[in-house]
Amino acid sequence: MDNRLTTLAASINEGISKLNAYLSECNLPCPSFEPSGSQYDHFNSDAEGIAVGILDATQELHDLVRNPRDLPFDHHFTLIPVHDVITNFGVARKVPLDGDISYADLAAATGVERGALTRLLRYGIVSRIFQEKRPGFVSHSAYTKLWVEDKGTESLNAMIRDDIFPGRNYIADALEKWPGADEPHQTAFQLAEKSSQPTFFHQLAQTPGRAERFANSMSYFSRFENIAEDYPWEDLRSGTLVESGGSQGHTAFKIAEKHPALKIVVQDMPEVIAFAKTKEGRQVSFMEHDFFKEQPVKGADAYMIRWCLHAWSDKYAARILQALLPAMKEGTKVLVVEAVTPPFGSIPHTLQCRLCEYDTSMLMLGSAK
């Protein structure tokens, strides 16, 4: 059976050998990222063809080994119209999970003119959004299948499109207007939304379903952690754990499954808690709470703040922690779960790009980091 990874690797090696031979023949240095490092102005049509072949193979290799859940972070803003059409017209759910559908039938099902729908979806297909295995018919890719089967991925796509991308056009304007960049109501997001709300989260709460979508999208990020196994919860025995900003309890239920004697209180904004559901046999309860205010659950054995502090500037992160102090007893633990950014340039380029993407989004949404 053909191993596509091996085939692509061989194609890349062959292309690089040909390109190196051309550079040597023309006495050109190897391309680099230095200002004088580009040799492409000196390429003839043969060399350009070799370079395109290398780029095609490396892009396909990249797309194959990348987790399809991560595809939204690699998309250029010009793909927003494709995402808009897929989301607004429910395209992903109208394509069979097993099999395909013609553009004509899909146009009839969505009410979108066939030619326009075809052009937009083909733009998505070249970016691994859907597939066209036979002419004129659309089938799912690994990525679009997740839109149907995974609520977190579907919600994340919509959040990136509606909540993240619009604000990026206002980052420079926000920094010019508010150079301090440390207040959650003085942000690019606020300018894009023309909002007078105190924070990004309050603005989401103004639109029905938007806060719920944000909470659902957070389940996407829970896959990056393994808290239920990575901390000695058995040390708490049958004590009480309070998770501030715990959304709909994605992590709490994982912990409760492994440690059923532990009592867990999940706290979040009313708009988020409204959609939370308890599970039979699990001691997980939900409570509305603003974590800038004094912690109402007194004497818990541990307070956990997971993936929250990064959404606030330093002075606000300090206030969140300070609000726990009056509730703590001797021996209480405060557990902070966050991604720690390593020194710039010390990790693989792909990971560095992703961290910079997250960091810029935090600046745009809440003057955070």
N, C-alpha and C positions, 0 to 999 in steps of 0.2 A: 504494500500500500504506500502511496506517495506521502512522504513527510514534508508538508509545505514549509515548515520551519527550516529544514535542511536544504530544500530547494532554493529558498530565498537567500539563505546564508551563502550558498555556492554562487548564486547570481550576483550578490553584492561583492564577493571576493573577486569574481571574474571581472566585474565592472571596474573595481578599484585597480586591478592589475592593468587593464587597458588605459585607464585615466593616468596612472603613474607613468606608463610608457609614453603617452602623449606629452605629458609635462616634461619628461626627460628629453624627448626628441626635440621639443621646442625650447628647451633650456629655461623652463618656467619653474619657479619654486612651488612647493606644496601649498595649497590654500590654507589660510589661517583666519582667526578672528581679529587679527591686528588691522588697523586702518588701511595698511598697504597690502593686506593679505589676500584680497580677492583677485583671482586670475581669470574670472569668467569673461571679461572683455576681450581676452585673447583666444577664446575658444572658437574653433571652427564648427561647422555643422555636425561633423562626426563626434567631436568632443562633447558638444551640447547634448547629442543623442545619448552618449554614454552616461553623462551626468543625470539626465532625466531617468534613465533606466535604474541607476543607483538610488535616486530619490524615490522612485515608485516602489522599488523592492524594500527599502528601509521603512517607508511609510506603511506598507502592508505588514511588514514584520512588527513594527511598532503597534499597529492596530490589533494584530493577532495576540500578542503577549500582554496587552493592556487589559485590565479587568473592564468588561463592558459597563459596569456601574460607574466608572470614572470618566466615561465619554463626555458628559456635560461640561467638564472642566477644560476639555481640550478644544471646544468648539469656538470658532471665531464669531464675532458679533453679527456678521453678515448672515449667519444661519438662523437668526432670530425669527425671520418670517416663516421658515420651515417649522420651527418649534411652535409658532403661533397657530399655524394651520392644523398641525397634528393635534394640538391641545384643544383648540376652540371647536374643531369639528369631530373630535373623538376618533381620529383616523386609526390609531393603534388598536382600538377595540373592534374596529370594523374589518380588520385584516385577520384571516383565520390563523390561529396559533400553529396549526399543522396544515400546510397547503398554501395557496395563494389566491389572489383576487385580481381581476382585470382592472385597469384604470377606468374603463367605462362603468363597470359595476360599482367601483369605489366612488366615482364621481356621483353616481346616482344615489348612493347611500349617504353621502355627505352633503349633497346639494351644491358642491363646488364645480365650476365649469371644468370639463375634462382636460382641456389643454393647459389651463393654469395649474390644476392639481398635478398633472404629469410633470410639468417643468419644475415645480417646487419639490416634489418628492424625489425626482432624479437628482436634484441638488443635494438632498439629504442622503440619497443612496451612495453617492461618491464619498460621503463622509461617514459611511457605515450605519446610516439611519435607514432601516429597511434594506431589502435586496430586490433585484430584478433578475431572477435566475433564468426566466424565459421572457422573450420580448413581449412587452405590454402587460405584464402581470407583476404584482407586488406581493412580496412575502416578508415575514419578520426577519430581522437580524437578532443577534443575541441581545443587543441593546434595547430595541423596541419591544421585544418580548417582555423585558423587565418592566416596561411601562404598564403592561397589562397585569403581570403577576406580582409586582412588588410595589406596594403603596408608597413606600419611602422614596423610591426612584422616581415615580410619577410626580410626587409632590415636590421633590427637589428640583426637577426640571422646570416646573411651573414657578417655583420660588426664584430660581436663577433668572428666568426670563422676566418676571414681573417686578421682583424686589431688588435684584442685584444689578442687572445690566443698565437700567435707566439711570441710576445714580452715578455711574462711572463717567457720564458726560459732564458731571457737575463737580468733580473732585477739585479741579483748579479753581473754580468759582468759590467753592466752600473755603479753601485755604486762603484765598485772597480776602474773603469777607471775615473769616474767623481764623487768623493765623495761629492761635493757641492750640487748636486741634485736640481739645481734651474735654469738650462738653457734648453729651449725647444728643442735644437738641440743635447743635450747630454743625450739621453734616451735609455731605453731598446728597444723601438720601432725603433729608428734609427739604432741600431745594428742589429735587426732582419731583417730590410729592406735593410741593407747596404746602407743607404741613406745619401746623403750630403745636403739634403734640410734643410732649417732653422727651420721648424716645422712639426709636424704631419699633419697639414692641407695642407701645401704645397706639402707634399709627396702624399697625396690623390689626389691632382689635377694633378699629373703626369699620372695617369691611367684613361682613359675614363670611365665614369660612377661611379667611386669610390666616388667622391665628392657628386654626386647626391644621391648615396646610403646612405651616411652619413647624408645628409639633410633629406632624407625620414625617416631614423631611429630615428631622433630627434622628429618626430611626436609621437612616442611611449611615450616619457617622458612628452609630453604636457598634458597627461591625469592626471598627478599628481597635476596639478594646476588648479585654477579657477579664473584667474586674471581678467577676464571680470566682475566678480561679487565682487571680493575681494578688489577692489580699487575704490575710488570715482572719476571715470573718468569724471563724469558730472561737476566736478570743473574746468576742462579744457575747458568746453563749446565747441566752434568751433575752438579751438586752434590746435596746431601742436604737435604731438608726434613722436619722432624719436626712433626707436628700433635698436640699434647696435647689430650685430650678430643675426639678426632675422630670419635667414634661409629663408624658403619659405613662411613665413608669417602665420604660423599656429595660433599663438597667436594673431597677428595683426587682422586677419579676425574675430576672436571671439570678440575682443574688438569693431571692427567696426560694427559688427552686432547689438550690444547693444547700441552703441553710433555713429550713422551714420554721425553726424555733425563733428566729430573729423577727422582731416587730419593726416594720419599715413604714415611715411616714414620708410621702412624696408631696412636696410643696411646689406650687407654681402660680402663675397669674390665673384669675378666674376664667378667662377666655380659653385657657389651655386645659385646666382641670375639668371644665365642663364636658370635655369629650373623653376623659379618662374612665376606664372601667376596671373594677376589681375582679379578682379571679378566685374562685372557690378553692379553699385549702391553702391559700397564701395570705400571710398576715401583712398585706400591703394596703394601706389606706391613703387617702388623698386629702389635701388641705389647701385652701387658698391662702397665699401669703406673699407679701412683698418683701424680698430679702434685704431691702434697705432699712426695714423697720425691725424693732427688737424681736428676736426669735421667741415665738409663743410656746414652743414645746420645751419645757424646762427639764434639765437633768438627764438628757439623753446620753447614751454611752458613746455615740459618735455622730458628728454632723458632717455630711459630705456635700461638697460643692463641685459638681462635675460639668466640665465644659461650659462654664458660665463666666469666669473672671476675664477670659480673653475678649469678651464682648464689651468690656468697659475700660476706660482709661484708668491709670494707676490710682488716682484719688478715689474713684468710685469703687474700684476693687477693694481698696482698704476699708471703705465703709461697709461693704458687704460682710467682710470678716469681722469687723468691730461689732456688728449687730448680733453676733453670736455670743459675745462675751457674757452678757447678763444671764444667759440660759445655762452656761456651762457649770458642771460640778467638777470636783477634783478628779482627775484621771480621764476626763472627757477627751476624746480625740477629734481633731478637725482634719478631714481628709479632702485634699484638693486634687482633683483629677484634671490635668491639662496637658496639652502637647508642649514640650519644651523645645524651643527653637535652637538648634545648634549654631555654632559660629558660621557666619555667611561663607559659602564656598567650601565647606568641609564635608558636604554630603553630595551624592550623585546629582547631576544637573536636573534630571527629571523631577526629583523630589524637591530640589531647591525652587524650581518653577512653581510647583504646587503650593509650597509654603508661602512664597511671595504672593501668589494668587489669593490665598486665604487672608494674608496680612492686609493686603490692599482692600479686600472686601470689608474687613473689620474697621479700617479707617473710614471707609465710605459710609458704612451703616451707623457707626456709633462713636466715631473719634476714638476707637479702641485699637488694641494691638495684641 
